[in-house]
Amino acid sequence: MKLLIPTEGSFGYKVMCLVLAGLYAWFLMGLDIDGYIDRANYLIYAQHSDEIFVMYAASSLKTILTNEPVWLLFNIWASKHFTPEDTLRVIIFFSSFIISFLVLRSYPKYAFFLILFILMPQVLKNNIIHLRQGVGISLFFLGWWCRYLPLRIFFIALAPLVHASFFFINALFLLNIAFSTFSISTVWRVIYTLGVGVVFGALGIWLADALGARQGESAEYSGMGAGGSGLAFLFWVVFTVIFFMEGKAYLRNNFFAASILVFYLSTYFLLPVTARVFESGMLVVLLASLGLTDWRRYAAYSLYAFYFCMQWYPVLGLPGFGWAAESSL
């Protein structure tokens, strides 16, 4: 499996990426700390992660490992140096800067689309209301693009210890390493990935409960289905069809991105957390789609524009673009 390696841009382009990433992160960090959904919850982590960590640690090793211990440890460290509000600002700046800089510098030829990607609501909200997930994505991307193998392994392995969705993403990552190692054909890769998706979809929440993860006990995830309207399913089915029509050579080099799509679609009606898992891997999918050719490239461009507009249009007039704390009341 070939990892996405950033294209070498000019020195001026890299400086521009640093400036844009800094402005992006500074703006997000400057938003009202307690004015958005779930910020009160993150402020609790910033103040009481030591107590939460001790509670999980007192249960068992598997419980602490499946309940994002690195996230808790970072908050414990930060609480000794910053106020709870400043802890959130550090988290927001770190994750949004890392993600935006790595994405913007990756393919200079497609700078316009890279900016579009980091402004998509499903990406942006990971640095506004899903802060833990944003940190997980930033760590995964640090590993994903790291050329030094030990550090690559280190950062990718850290990601699920910050956000549990990366247990699924990392499982797909390891599955794709196995595919490449044993030269599995594209057809069998799809079949195996579908099988993994169905198994995780049927048993994912039960497994989380058995391992002591908080998701397994949450009433939010107690239902049997993902609870989606089906519109997202149809959109990503179209995207996947275009993806697969590019051909075997393209799929072989980008099957990790393809497997994220296949996993999402196979678990859409089964796994309540599948949307969160997909959001953790969505940038990988979007970046891989930049390699499409011929009419498929322009079809993907049209889908980007449609997705961007359809996500932003309903929330433009809402407080905090639909993420304000009072909009959930």
C-alpha positions as CSV (number, residue, x, y, z in Angstrom):
1,M,0.0,0.0,0.0
2,K,1.4,3.4,-1.0
3,L,1.1,6.1,1.6
4,L,0.1,9.6,0.4
5,I,3.3,11.6,0.4
6,P,3.0,15.4,0.1
7,T,4.1,16.9,-3.2
8,E,7.0,19.2,-2.7
9,G,5.8,22.7,-3.1
10,S,7.9,25.8,-3.4
11,F,9.3,27.6,-0.3
12,G,6.8,30.4,-0.9
13,Y,3.9,28.0,-1.0
14,K,5.0,26.4,2.2
15,V,5.2,29.8,3.9
16,M,1.7,30.6,2.6
17,C,0.4,27.3,4.0
18,L,2.0,28.1,7.4
19,V,0.3,31.6,7.4
20,L,-3.1,30.2,6.3
21,A,-3.0,27.4,8.8
22,G,-2.0,29.8,11.5
23,L,-4.9,32.2,10.7
24,Y,-7.3,29.2,10.5
25,A,-6.2,27.9,13.9
26,W,-6.1,31.4,15.4
27,F,-9.7,32.1,14.3
28,L,-11.1,28.8,15.6
29,M,-9.2,29.2,18.9
30,G,-10.7,32.7,19.3
31,L,-14.3,31.5,19.1
32,D,-16.4,31.8,22.3
33,I,-15.1,29.0,24.5
34,D,-18.5,28.1,26.1
35,G,-20.7,29.1,23.3
36,Y,-20.7,25.9,21.3
37,I,-22.2,22.4,21.7
38,D,-20.2,20.1,24.1
39,R,-17.8,22.8,25.3
40,A,-19.1,22.4,28.8
41,N,-18.2,18.7,28.6
42,Y,-14.7,19.6,27.4
43,L,-14.3,22.0,30.2
44,I,-15.1,19.2,32.6
45,Y,-12.3,17.2,31.1
46,A,-9.9,20.1,31.4
47,Q,-10.7,20.3,35.2
48,H,-11.4,16.7,36.2
49,S,-9.5,14.3,33.9
50,D,-7.3,13.1,36.8
51,E,-10.4,11.8,38.6
52,I,-11.8,10.3,35.4
53,F,-8.5,8.6,34.7
54,V,-8.3,7.1,38.2
55,M,-11.9,5.8,37.9
56,Y,-11.1,4.0,34.6
57,A,-7.8,2.8,35.9
58,A,-9.4,1.3,39.0
59,S,-11.6,-0.9,36.8
60,S,-9.1,-2.7,34.5
61,L,-6.4,-2.2,31.9
62,K,-8.8,-2.8,29.0
63,T,-11.2,-0.2,30.4
64,I,-8.5,2.5,30.6
65,L,-7.1,1.6,27.1
66,T,-10.6,1.8,25.5
67,N,-11.5,5.1,27.1
68,E,-9.0,7.5,25.4
69,P,-6.2,7.6,28.1
70,V,-3.9,9.9,26.1
71,W,-6.7,12.5,25.9
72,L,-7.1,12.3,29.6
73,L,-3.4,12.5,30.3
74,F,-3.0,15.5,28.1
75,N,-5.8,17.2,30.0
76,I,-4.2,16.3,33.3
77,W,-0.9,17.8,32.1
78,A,-2.6,20.9,30.7
79,S,-4.6,21.5,33.9
80,K,-1.3,22.0,35.8
81,H,-0.3,24.8,33.4
82,F,-3.4,26.4,32.0
83,T,-6.9,27.4,33.0
84,P,-9.7,25.1,31.7
85,E,-10.5,27.8,29.0
86,D,-6.9,28.1,27.9
87,T,-6.6,24.3,27.8
88,L,-9.4,24.2,25.2
89,R,-7.7,27.0,23.3
90,V,-4.4,25.0,23.1
91,I,-6.3,21.9,22.0
92,I,-8.2,23.8,19.3
93,F,-5.1,25.6,18.0
94,F,-2.9,22.5,18.0
95,S,-5.3,20.2,16.1
96,S,-6.7,22.8,13.6
97,F,-3.2,24.0,12.8
98,I,-1.7,20.6,12.2
99,I,-4.6,19.3,10.1
100,S,-4.9,22.4,8.0
101,F,-1.1,22.8,7.4
102,L,-0.7,19.1,6.4
103,V,-3.7,19.2,4.1
104,L,-2.8,22.5,2.5
105,R,0.8,21.6,1.8
106,S,0.0,18.1,0.5
107,Y,-0.9,18.9,-3.2
108,P,-0.1,22.5,-4.3
109,K,-1.7,21.9,-7.7
110,Y,-5.1,21.4,-5.9
111,A,-4.8,24.3,-3.4
112,F,-8.3,25.5,-4.1
113,F,-9.9,22.2,-3.3
114,L,-7.6,21.7,-0.2
115,I,-9.0,25.0,1.2
116,L,-12.5,23.8,0.3
117,F,-11.9,20.5,2.2
118,I,-10.8,22.2,5.5
119,L,-13.8,24.5,5.3
120,M,-16.3,21.7,4.9
121,P,-18.6,21.5,8.0
122,Q,-17.8,17.8,8.6
123,V,-14.1,18.7,8.8
124,L,-14.5,22.1,10.5
125,K,-16.6,20.8,13.3
126,N,-13.8,18.6,14.6
127,N,-12.1,21.8,15.7
128,I,-15.3,23.4,17.1
129,I,-17.5,20.8,18.7
130,H,-15.7,17.5,18.4
131,L,-12.4,18.6,19.9
132,R,-11.2,15.1,20.9
133,Q,-11.8,13.8,17.4
134,G,-9.9,16.8,16.0
135,V,-6.8,15.9,18.1
136,G,-7.1,12.2,17.0
137,I,-7.2,13.2,13.3
138,S,-4.2,15.5,13.8
139,L,-2.1,12.7,15.4
140,F,-3.2,10.2,12.7
141,F,-2.2,12.7,9.9
142,L,1.2,13.3,11.6
143,G,1.8,9.6,11.4
144,W,0.2,9.2,7.9
145,W,2.6,11.7,6.4
146,C,5.7,10.9,8.5
147,R,8.6,9.4,6.5
148,Y,10.3,8.0,9.6
149,L,8.7,4.6,10.3
150,P,9.0,4.5,14.1
151,L,7.3,7.9,14.4
152,R,4.7,6.9,11.8
153,I,3.8,3.9,14.0
154,F,3.9,6.0,17.1
155,F,1.5,8.7,16.0
156,I,-1.0,6.3,14.3
157,A,-1.0,4.1,17.4
158,L,-1.7,7.2,19.6
159,A,-4.8,8.3,17.6
160,P,-7.3,5.7,19.1
161,L,-6.0,6.5,22.6
162,V,-7.4,10.0,21.9
163,H,-10.5,9.2,20.0
164,A,-12.0,5.7,19.9
165,S,-13.1,6.0,16.2
166,F,-9.5,5.3,15.3
167,F,-9.7,1.8,16.5
168,F,-11.8,1.2,13.4
169,I,-9.7,3.4,11.1
170,N,-6.5,1.7,12.4
171,A,-8.1,-1.8,11.9
172,L,-8.7,-0.8,8.2
173,F,-5.2,0.5,8.0
174,L,-3.7,-2.8,9.2
175,L,-6.1,-4.7,6.9
176,N,-4.7,-2.8,4.0
177,I,-1.2,-3.5,5.0
178,A,-2.2,-7.2,5.0
179,F,-3.8,-6.8,1.5
180,S,-0.5,-5.3,0.1
181,T,1.7,-7.8,1.9
182,F,-0.1,-10.8,0.5
183,S,-1.0,-9.2,-2.9
184,I,-4.8,-9.7,-2.4
185,S,-6.8,-8.9,-5.5
186,T,-9.1,-5.9,-5.6
187,V,-12.3,-8.0,-5.6
188,W,-11.2,-9.9,-2.5
189,R,-10.2,-6.7,-0.8
190,V,-13.7,-5.4,-1.3
191,I,-15.2,-8.7,0.0
192,Y,-13.0,-8.8,3.0
193,T,-13.7,-5.2,3.9
194,L,-17.4,-5.7,3.5
195,G,-17.2,-8.7,5.8
196,V,-15.2,-6.7,8.4
197,G,-17.8,-3.9,8.1
198,V,-20.8,-6.2,8.7
199,V,-19.1,-7.9,11.7
200,F,-18.2,-4.6,13.3
201,G,-21.6,-3.2,12.4
202,A,-23.4,-6.0,14.1
203,L,-21.0,-6.4,17.1
204,G,-19.4,-3.0,17.5
205,I,-21.4,-1.6,20.4
206,W,-21.6,-5.0,22.1
207,L,-17.8,-5.2,21.8
208,A,-17.4,-1.7,23.2
209,D,-19.5,-2.6,26.2
210,A,-17.5,-5.8,26.8
211,L,-14.3,-3.9,26.7
212,G,-15.6,-1.3,29.1
213,A,-15.6,1.6,26.6
214,R,-18.0,4.4,27.5
215,Q,-19.7,4.2,24.1
216,G,-21.0,0.7,25.0
217,E,-22.9,2.1,28.0
218,S,-24.2,5.3,26.3
219,A,-27.9,5.6,25.7
220,E,-27.0,7.6,22.6
221,Y,-25.5,4.5,21.0
222,S,-28.0,1.9,22.4
223,G,-30.1,1.7,19.2
224,M,-29.4,-0.9,16.5
225,G,-29.0,1.5,13.6
226,A,-27.0,4.5,12.6
227,G,-30.2,6.6,12.5
228,G,-29.3,8.5,9.3
229,S,-31.8,9.7,6.8
230,G,-30.2,7.8,4.0
231,L,-29.3,10.9,2.0
232,A,-25.7,10.7,3.1
233,F,-25.7,7.0,2.2
234,L,-26.9,7.8,-1.4
235,F,-24.3,10.6,-1.8
236,W,-21.4,8.4,-0.8
237,V,-22.6,5.5,-2.8
238,V,-22.4,7.8,-5.9
239,F,-18.9,8.9,-4.8
240,T,-17.8,5.3,-4.2
241,V,-19.0,4.2,-7.7
242,I,-16.9,7.0,-9.3
243,F,-14.0,6.0,-7.1
244,F,-14.2,2.4,-8.2
245,M,-14.6,3.3,-11.9
246,E,-11.1,4.7,-11.9
247,G,-9.7,1.2,-12.3
248,K,-7.7,-1.4,-10.6
249,A,-4.3,0.4,-10.5
250,Y,-5.8,3.4,-8.9
251,L,-7.7,1.3,-6.4
252,R,-4.7,-0.8,-5.5
253,N,-2.7,2.4,-4.6
254,N,-5.6,4.0,-2.8
255,F,-7.5,1.1,-1.3
256,F,-7.2,2.4,2.3
257,A,-9.4,5.4,1.2
258,A,-11.7,3.0,-0.7
259,S,-11.9,0.7,2.4
260,I,-13.1,3.7,4.5
261,L,-15.9,4.3,2.0
262,V,-16.8,0.5,1.9
263,F,-16.8,0.3,5.7
264,Y,-19.0,3.3,6.1
265,L,-21.5,2.1,3.6
266,S,-21.6,-1.5,5.0
267,T,-22.2,-0.2,8.5
268,Y,-24.4,2.8,7.7
269,F,-27.6,1.0,8.9
270,L,-25.9,-1.1,11.6
271,L,-23.4,0.9,13.6
272,P,-24.6,4.0,15.5
273,V,-21.0,5.5,15.5
274,T,-20.3,4.9,11.8
275,A,-20.7,8.6,10.9
276,R,-18.1,9.5,13.5
277,V,-15.7,6.8,12.2
278,F,-16.2,8.1,8.7
279,E,-15.5,11.7,9.7
280,S,-12.2,10.5,11.1
281,G,-11.2,9.2,7.7
282,M,-13.0,11.6,5.4
283,L,-10.0,13.7,4.6
284,V,-8.1,10.6,3.5
285,V,-11.0,9.8,1.1
286,L,-11.1,13.4,-0.2
287,L,-7.4,13.7,-0.8
288,A,-7.3,10.3,-2.5
289,S,-10.1,11.4,-4.9
290,L,-7.8,14.2,-6.2
291,G,-6.0,11.5,-8.1
292,L,-9.0,10.7,-10.2
293,T,-8.7,11.3,-13.9
294,D,-10.8,12.1,-17.0
295,W,-14.5,12.7,-16.5
296,R,-14.3,11.1,-13.0
297,R,-12.2,14.0,-11.8
298,Y,-14.8,16.5,-12.9
299,A,-17.6,14.4,-11.4
300,A,-15.7,14.5,-8.1
301,Y,-15.3,18.2,-8.3
302,S,-19.0,18.6,-8.8
303,L,-19.7,16.4,-5.8
304,Y,-17.3,18.5,-3.7
305,A,-19.2,21.7,-4.6
306,F,-22.6,20.0,-4.1
307,Y,-21.6,18.6,-0.7
308,F,-20.0,21.9,0.4
309,C,-23.1,23.9,-0.5
310,M,-25.6,21.4,0.9
311,Q,-23.9,21.3,4.2
312,W,-23.5,25.1,4.6
313,Y,-26.8,26.3,3.2
314,P,-29.1,25.0,6.0
315,V,-26.9,26.5,8.8
316,L,-25.8,29.9,7.5
317,G,-28.5,31.8,9.4
318,L,-28.3,29.8,12.6
319,P,-26.4,30.9,15.7
320,G,-22.9,29.6,15.6
321,F,-23.7,28.0,12.2
322,G,-25.9,25.5,14.0
323,W,-23.2,24.6,16.6
324,A,-24.1,27.2,19.2
325,A,-24.9,25.8,22.6
326,E,-28.3,27.4,22.7
327,S,-29.3,25.9,19.4
328,S,-29.4,22.4,21.0
329,L,-32.0,23.5,23.6
